[in-house]
Amino acid sequence: MSYVLQVDFPYAGPWGKAMTDAMEDLARSIAEEPRLLWKIWTENEAAGEAGGIYLFKDLASAEVYLAMHTARLKGFGIPHVNGKIFAVNETLSQIDRGPV
C-alpha cells in the first residue's frame, strides 16, 4: 500500500519561474528521498501558501519525511506547517487515473 503526504504552509514567494529557479536544488534533493515515488509542488500566490503532494511506498517513510521536512521548513523561518498522511485506495484511484 502506498501513502500520500499532503503538506502546506504560509509562503511569501518567490512564485512561478522564480520559485523554480530558487528551489531547483531542493527539488533534486527531495527526488533522492528513500521510498518517495513522486512529488507535485503546489503554490497559491493569492493565498500566500505553498507545499506539495507526495507519494511514498510506505507509511514509515512518509512519517520520517514529514518530521524531517517540518524541521527543515521551521529552520527556513516558517512557523506553521500542515502535514497529513493518507493511505491510498489504489483500486479506486486507478479507476480515476491516479498515478499509483
C-alpha positions, 0 to 999 in steps of 0.5 A, spaced: 500 500 500 502 506 498 501 513 502 500 520 500 503 526 504 499 532 503 503 538 506 502 546 506 504 552 509 504 560 509 509 562 503 511 569 501 514 567 494 518 567 490 512 564 485 512 561 478 519 561 474 522 564 480 520 559 485 523 554 480 529 557 479 530 558 487 528 551 489 531 547 483 536 544 488 531 542 493 527 539 488 533 534 486 534 533 493 527 531 495 527 526 488 533 522 492 528 521 498 528 513 500 521 510 498 518 517 495 515 515 488 513 522 486 512 529 488 507 535 485 509 542 488 503 546 489 503 554 490 497 559 491 500 566 490 493 569 492 493 565 498 500 566 500 501 558 501 505 553 498 507 545 499 506 539 495 503 532 494 507 526 495 507 519 494 511 514 498 511 506 498 510 506 505 507 509 511 514 509 515 517 513 510 512 518 509 512 519 517 520 520 517 519 525 511 514 529 514 518 530 521 524 531 517 521 536 512 517 540 518 524 541 521 527 543 515 521 548 513 521 551 521 529 552 520 527 556 513 523 561 518 516 558 517 512 557 523 506 553 521 506 547 517 500 542 515 502 535 514 497 529 513 498 522 511 493 518 507 493 511 505 491 510 498 485 506 495 489 504 489 483 500 486 479 506 486 484 511 484 486 507 478 479 507 476 480 515 476 487 515 473 491 516 479 498 515 478 499 509 483 
